[in-house]
Amino acid sequence: MIRIMTDQNPRQEHLPGFPRLREHDSQVITRYRNSARMRHVMEGALRKRHLVLHYQPIVSSAGEVLGGEALIRIQDPERGLLSPNTV
């Protein structure tokens, strides 16, 4: 169980100025697991040389190219070109 500090745990009353403990939000746990999964996927793609660099222009509403951004994609042999956050 992950715990964070809040004002609702009487066991921490002896520490003046410190908030109390409570159970951590499940959304934070889910974000941590997703982050760990993304890292695992990216490391595997890097090791297998499946990362591809794409450039995307940044265009104004008038159609003028203002700049660009570099995007990393994973070239999955079975699923095609994937954004790291969709893996």
TIVO-2410 file (N, C-alpha, C; in nm, 3 decimals):
# residues 87
REC num residu      c1      c2      c3 atome chaine
REC   1      M   0.084  -0.117   0.000     N      A
REC   1      M   0.000   0.000   0.000    CA      A
REC   1      M   0.090   0.125   0.000     C      A
REC   2      I   0.059   0.218  -0.087     N      A
REC   2      I   0.133   0.344  -0.092    CA      A
REC   2      I   0.061   0.445  -0.005     C      A
REC   3      R   0.135   0.524   0.069     N      A
REC   3      R   0.073   0.622   0.156    CA      A
REC   3      R   0.133   0.759   0.128     C      A
REC   4      I   0.051   0.863   0.144     N      A
REC   4      I   0.099   1.000   0.136    CA      A
REC   4      I   0.056   1.075   0.261     C      A
REC   5      M   0.111   1.194   0.278     N      A
REC   5      M   0.080   1.273   0.397    CA      A
REC   5      M  -0.049   1.353   0.378     C      A
REC   6      T  -0.138   1.346   0.479     N      A
REC   6      T  -0.258   1.429   0.483    CA      A
REC   6      T  -0.283   1.467   0.628     C      A
REC   7      D  -0.390   1.537   0.655     N      A
REC   7      D  -0.422   1.579   0.792    CA      A
REC   7      D  -0.516   1.483   0.863     C      A
REC   8      Q  -0.534   1.361   0.814     N      A
REC   8      Q  -0.638   1.275   0.868    CA      A
REC   8      Q  -0.589   1.153   0.944     C      A
REC   9      N  -0.464   1.141   0.977     N      A
REC   9      N  -0.415   1.023   1.048    CA      A
REC   9      N  -0.366   1.062   1.186     C      A
REC  10      P  -0.433   1.019   1.291     N      A
REC  10      P  -0.394   1.059   1.426    CA      A
REC  10      P  -0.260   1.001   1.470     C      A
REC  11      R  -0.209   0.900   1.402     N      A
REC  11      R  -0.081   0.841   1.440    CA      A
REC  11      R   0.036   0.937   1.421     C      A
REC  12      Q   0.018   1.043   1.345     N      A
REC  12      Q   0.127   1.138   1.319    CA      A
REC  12      Q   0.116   1.265   1.403     C      A
REC  13      E   0.030   1.267   1.504     N      A
REC  13      E   0.008   1.387   1.585    CA      A
REC  13      E   0.134   1.432   1.657     C      A
REC  14      H   0.226   1.342   1.684     N      A
REC  14      H   0.347   1.377   1.757    CA      A
REC  14      H   0.446   1.457   1.672     C      A
REC  15      L   0.420   1.472   1.544     N      A
REC  15      L   0.508   1.549   1.457    CA      A
REC  15      L   0.444   1.683   1.424     C      A
REC  16      P   0.472   1.786   1.505     N      A
REC  16      P   0.409   1.916   1.479    CA      A
REC  16      P   0.447   1.970   1.341     C      A
REC  17      G   0.349   2.026   1.274     N      A
REC  17      G   0.373   2.084   1.142    CA      A
REC  17      G   0.368   1.984   1.029     C      A
REC  18      F   0.363   1.854   1.060     N      A
REC  18      F   0.356   1.753   0.956    CA      A
REC  18      F   0.212   1.711   0.932     C      A
REC  19      P   0.173   1.696   0.806     N      A
REC  19      P   0.040   1.641   0.779    CA      A
REC  19      P   0.036   1.492   0.813     C      A
REC  20      R  -0.080   1.432   0.806     N      A
REC  20      R  -0.098   1.293   0.842    CA      A
REC  20      R  -0.092   1.203   0.718     C      A
REC  21      L  -0.091   1.071   0.740     N      A
REC  21      L  -0.087   0.974   0.630    CA      A
REC  21      L  -0.228   0.931   0.589     C      A
REC  22      R  -0.244   0.898   0.462     N      A
REC  22      R  -0.367   0.834   0.414    CA      A
REC  22      R  -0.332   0.747   0.294     C      A
REC  23      E  -0.423   0.661   0.256     N      A
REC  23      E  -0.397   0.575   0.140    CA      A
REC  23      E  -0.386   0.661   0.015     C      A
REC  24      H  -0.296   0.619  -0.073     N      A
REC  24      H  -0.270   0.694  -0.195    CA      A
REC  24      H  -0.379   0.670  -0.298     C      A
REC  25      D  -0.402   0.767  -0.380     N      A
REC  25      D  -0.501   0.762  -0.486    CA      A
REC  25      D  -0.464   0.656  -0.590     C      A
REC  26      S  -0.560   0.576  -0.633     N      A
REC  26      S  -0.533   0.470  -0.730    CA      A
REC  26      S  -0.492   0.526  -0.867     C      A
REC  27      Q  -0.531   0.649  -0.899     N      A
REC  27      Q  -0.492   0.710  -1.027    CA      A
REC  27      Q  -0.341   0.729  -1.033     C      A
REC  28      V  -0.279   0.764  -0.923     N      A
REC  28      V  -0.134   0.783  -0.921    CA      A
REC  28      V  -0.065   0.648  -0.943     C      A
REC  29      I  -0.117   0.544  -0.883     N      A
REC  29      I  -0.061   0.410  -0.902    CA      A
REC  29      I  -0.073   0.369  -1.048     C      A
REC  30      T  -0.188   0.396  -1.110     N      A
REC  30      T  -0.209   0.363  -1.250    CA      A
REC  30      T  -0.111   0.440  -1.339     C      A
REC  31      R  -0.091   0.569  -1.311     N      A
REC  31      R   0.005   0.649  -1.389    CA      A
REC  31      R   0.146   0.592  -1.376     C      A
REC  32      Y   0.183   0.549  -1.256     N      A
REC  32      Y   0.315   0.491  -1.235    CA      A
REC  32      Y   0.331   0.363  -1.317     C      A
REC  33      R   0.231   0.277  -1.314     N      A
REC  33      R   0.238   0.152  -1.391    CA      A
REC  33      R   0.246   0.180  -1.540     C      A
REC  34      N   0.167   0.275  -1.589     N      A
REC  34      N   0.171   0.311  -1.731    CA      A
REC  34      N   0.308   0.366  -1.769     C      A
REC  35      S   0.366   0.448  -1.681     N      A
REC  35      S   0.498   0.504  -1.706    CA      A
REC  35      S   0.603   0.393  -1.713     C      A
REC  36      A   0.596   0.298  -1.622     N      A
REC  36      A   0.691   0.186  -1.622    CA      A
REC  36      A   0.674   0.102  -1.748     C      A
REC  37      R   0.550   0.082  -1.791     N      A
REC  37      R   0.524   0.005  -1.913    CA      A
REC  37      R   0.578   0.078  -2.035     C      A
REC  38      M   0.557   0.211  -2.040     N      A
REC  38      M   0.607   0.290  -2.153    CA      A
REC  38      M   0.760   0.282  -2.160     C      A
REC  39      R   0.825   0.290  -2.045     N      A
REC  39      R   0.971   0.282  -2.043    CA      A
REC  39      R   1.017   0.146  -2.096     C      A
REC  40      H   0.951   0.040  -2.053     N      A
REC  40      H   0.985  -0.095  -2.099    CA      A
REC  40      H   0.969  -0.105  -2.251     C      A
REC  41      V   0.858  -0.054  -2.304     N      A
REC  41      V   0.831  -0.059  -2.448    CA      A
REC  41      V   0.936   0.021  -2.525     C      A
REC  42      M   0.968   0.142  -2.476     N      A
REC  42      M   1.065   0.227  -2.545    CA      A
REC  42      M   1.205   0.164  -2.543     C      A
REC  43      E   1.244   0.106  -2.430     N      A
REC  43      E   1.375   0.041  -2.422    CA      A
REC  43      E   1.382  -0.077  -2.520     C      A
REC  44      G   1.274  -0.154  -2.529     N      A
REC  44      G   1.271  -0.266  -2.624    CA      A
REC  44      G   1.279  -0.219  -2.768     C      A
REC  45      A   1.205  -0.112  -2.800     N      A
REC  45      A   1.207  -0.057  -2.936    CA      A
REC  45      A   1.346  -0.002  -2.971     C      A
REC  46      L   1.410   0.060  -2.876     N      A
REC  46      L   1.545   0.112  -2.898    CA      A
REC  46      L   1.643  -0.003  -2.921     C      A
REC  47      R   1.634  -0.105  -2.840     N      A
REC  47      R   1.723  -0.220  -2.851    CA      A
REC  47      R   1.704  -0.291  -2.986     C      A
REC  48      K   1.579  -0.299  -3.033     N      A
REC  48      K   1.548  -0.368  -3.160    CA      A
REC  48      K   1.562  -0.275  -3.281     C      A
REC  49      R   1.598  -0.150  -3.255     N      A
REC  49      R   1.612  -0.049  -3.362    CA      A
REC  49      R   1.479  -0.027  -3.436     C      A
REC  50      H   1.371  -0.018  -3.360     N      A
REC  50      H   1.238   0.006  -3.417    CA      A
REC  50      H   1.195   0.152  -3.404     C      A
REC  51      L   1.280   0.239  -3.354     N      A
REC  51      L   1.244   0.381  -3.340    CA      A
REC  51      L   1.270   0.454  -3.472     C      A
REC  52      V   1.174   0.538  -3.509     N      A
REC  52      V   1.182   0.615  -3.634    CA      A
REC  52      V   1.158   0.761  -3.599     C      A
REC  53      L   1.237   0.849  -3.661     N      A
REC  53      L   1.223   0.992  -3.638    CA      A
REC  53      L   1.142   1.054  -3.751     C      A
REC  54      H   1.039   1.130  -3.714     N      A
REC  54      H   0.956   1.202  -3.811    CA      A
REC  54      H   0.957   1.350  -3.776     C      A
REC  55      Y   0.952   1.433  -3.877     N      A
REC  55      Y   0.943   1.578  -3.856    CA      A
REC  55      Y   0.803   1.623  -3.895     C      A
REC  56      Q   0.745   1.709  -3.811     N      A
REC  56      Q   0.611   1.761  -3.837    CA      A
REC  56      Q   0.617   1.912  -3.836     C      A
REC  57      P   0.572   1.977  -3.943     N      A
REC  57      P   0.575   2.123  -3.945    CA      A
REC  57      P   0.470   2.182  -3.851     C      A
REC  58      I   0.501   2.299  -3.799     N      A
REC  58      I   0.405   2.379  -3.722    CA      A
REC  58      I   0.362   2.491  -3.816     C      A
REC  59      V   0.231   2.493  -3.846     N      A
REC  59      V   0.179   2.583  -3.948    CA      A
REC  59      V   0.079   2.680  -3.886     C      A
REC  60      S   0.089   2.807  -3.925     N      A
REC  60      S  -0.006   2.908  -3.877    CA      A
REC  60      S  -0.141   2.889  -3.944     C      A
REC  61      S  -0.242   2.957  -3.894     N      A
REC  61      S  -0.376   2.949  -3.956    CA      A
REC  61      S  -0.376   3.005  -4.097     C      A
REC  62      A  -0.275   3.087  -4.131     N      A
REC  62      A  -0.263   3.142  -4.266    CA      A
REC  62      A  -0.188   3.047  -4.359     C      A
REC  63      G  -0.141   2.934  -4.306     N      A
REC  63      G  -0.069   2.838  -4.389    CA      A
REC  63      G   0.081   2.858  -4.392     C      A
REC  64      E   0.131   2.951  -4.313     N      A
REC  64      E   0.275   2.978  -4.309    CA      A
REC  64      E   0.344   2.880  -4.213     C      A
REC  65      V   0.454   2.822  -4.259     N      A
REC  65      V   0.529   2.730  -4.173    CA      A
REC  65      V   0.607   2.813  -4.072     C      A
REC  66      L   0.578   2.789  -3.943     N      A
REC  66      L   0.641   2.864  -3.835    CA      A
REC  66      L   0.760   2.791  -3.775     C      A
REC  67      G   0.766   2.663  -3.792     N      A
REC  67      G   0.873   2.583  -3.733    CA      A
REC  67      G   0.839   2.437  -3.750     C      A
REC  68      G   0.893   2.356  -3.663     N      A
REC  68      G   0.866   2.214  -3.672    CA      A
REC  68      G   0.896   2.146  -3.541     C      A
REC  69      E   0.853   2.021  -3.533     N      A
REC  69      E   0.883   1.940  -3.416    CA      A
REC  69      E   0.926   1.803  -3.461     C      A
REC  70      A   1.015   1.743  -3.384     N      A
REC  70      A   1.063   1.608  -3.412    CA      A
REC  70      A   0.981   1.511  -3.328     C      A
REC  71      L   0.933   1.406  -3.391     N      A
REC  71      L   0.850   1.306  -3.323    CA      A
REC  71      L   0.914   1.169  -3.334     C      A
REC  72      I   0.918   1.096  -3.225     N      A
REC  72      I   0.967   0.959  -3.226    CA      A
REC  72      I   0.847   0.866  -3.240     C      A
REC  73      R   0.858   0.773  -3.332     N      A
REC  73      R   0.754   0.672  -3.352    CA      A
REC  73      R   0.819   0.534  -3.344     C      A
REC  74      I   0.738   0.434  -3.312     N      A
REC  74      I   0.785   0.296  -3.306    CA      A
REC  74      I   0.732   0.225  -3.430     C      A
REC  75      Q   0.823   0.167  -3.507     N      A
REC  75      Q   0.784   0.089  -3.626    CA      A
REC  75      Q   0.768  -0.056  -3.581     C      A
REC  76      D   0.645  -0.090  -3.540     N      A
REC  76      D   0.616  -0.225  -3.492    CA      A
REC  76      D   0.592  -0.314  -3.613     C      A
REC  77      P   0.659  -0.430  -3.620     N      A
REC  77      P   0.644  -0.518  -3.735    CA      A
REC  77      P   0.501  -0.569  -3.756     C      A
REC  78      E   0.424  -0.581  -3.650     N      A
REC  78      E   0.288  -0.634  -3.662    CA      A
REC  78      E   0.182  -0.525  -3.667     C      A
REC  79      R   0.203  -0.413  -3.593     N      A
REC  79      R   0.099  -0.311  -3.581    CA      A
REC  79      R   0.127  -0.185  -3.660     C      A
REC  80      G   0.242  -0.176  -3.723     N      A
REC  80      G   0.275  -0.058  -3.804    CA      A
REC  80      G   0.337   0.053  -3.721     C      A
REC  81      L   0.320   0.175  -3.765     N      A
REC  81      L   0.379   0.292  -3.702    CA      A
REC  81      L   0.295   0.335  -3.582     C      A
REC  82      L   0.360   0.343  -3.465     N      A
REC  82      L   0.288   0.372  -3.341    CA      A
REC  82      L   0.351   0.490  -3.267     C      A
REC  83      S   0.267   0.569  -3.205     N      A
REC  83      S   0.314   0.672  -3.112    CA      A
REC  83      S   0.349   0.600  -2.982     C      A
REC  84      P   0.453   0.644  -2.911     N      A
REC  84      P   0.488   0.576  -2.786    CA      A
REC  84      P   0.374   0.567  -2.686     C      A
REC  85      N   0.285   0.667  -2.682     N      A
REC  85      N   0.176   0.662  -2.585    CA      A
REC  85      N   0.058   0.575  -2.627     C      A
REC  86      T   0.063   0.516  -2.746     N      A
REC  86      T  -0.046   0.427  -2.790    CA      A
REC  86      T  -0.006   0.280  -2.785     C      A
REC  87      V   0.114   0.253  -2.739     N      A
REC  87      V   0.165   0.115  -2.737    CA      A
REC  87      V   0.103   0.040  -2.621     C      A
***
